[in-house]
Amino acid sequence: MQVSVVIITLNASQTLESCLQSCQQFTDIIILDSGSTDDTINIAKQYGAKVHQHNWLGFGKQKQLAVSLASNDWVLCLDADEWLSQSLQDELKTLDNPTQPNTVFALPRCNRFMGKFLRHGEGYPDWCIRLFNKKHARWSNDSVHEVVEHNGKVIRLKHKLMHESGEKISHYLEKQNRYTDLQAEILFKKGKKVSGSSAITSAIFRFIKFYIIRRGFLDGLPGLIHILIGCGNSLFKYIKLMELQRLHKEKK
């Protein structure tokens, strides 16, 4: 299987090298950068990546534009803070072109949070569809929490895609705040209705699902904090949506 690696970047110099080091078996590596001011571009060129520039379009549209620049039909989409474990690199070498070209491949992502790789809860396996044929699947246009749109069979690979979410907690929370802003705006545009009770219930159910049912408690304090932040995201997304709805009514 001939595969192109596709990565979008913005000031990713701290993590990009590990990502690219894990992708050296691939001859076509595409970087779509949205205005980095650090050493991202130099690192990309050192590893033989083809670097393109484009202003930020939102996650879904930016990733889809990057996919369109790939030389091969099959694309492996990575974030700059992810890397292929050695066992996943070996597994990818064994893949053949599937009989059905609309097949997509999901990778089990393992997230590092507060210095620890999470093995339960939301942290693992965090299934992500990342390998697909660009003629038969595409990234959604969502500005955040984008997904691969497809109508084919999903094959789950065995070995880990590693993810470094090692920024300071303050930076991590700032990023989550931006994400919930975008999520609320998307839901508002779609006409989604929500009540205070349903917002609280969504956070409670999320905690039960990931901390208890999926045993997030086994990941200790990092696992608890990771899940609590996720529950907070679920709550604040809807609170922000309620605020948008209230402001809209007041303008009428």
SULCOR-V651396 format. One record per helix or strand. SS is the DSSP state (H for helix, E for strand). FROM is the first residue (numbers start at 1). LEN is the number of residues. Records with the same first field share a line. If there is no record, write none. Layout:
SS = FROM-LEN / FROM-LEN
This chain:
E = 3-7 / 28-6 / 50-4 / 74-6 / 82-3 / 104-10 / 116-2 / 126-8 / 138-2 / 148-2 / 154-11
H = 13-9 / 40-7 / 59-10 / 86-8 / 169-21 / 196-18 / 216-36
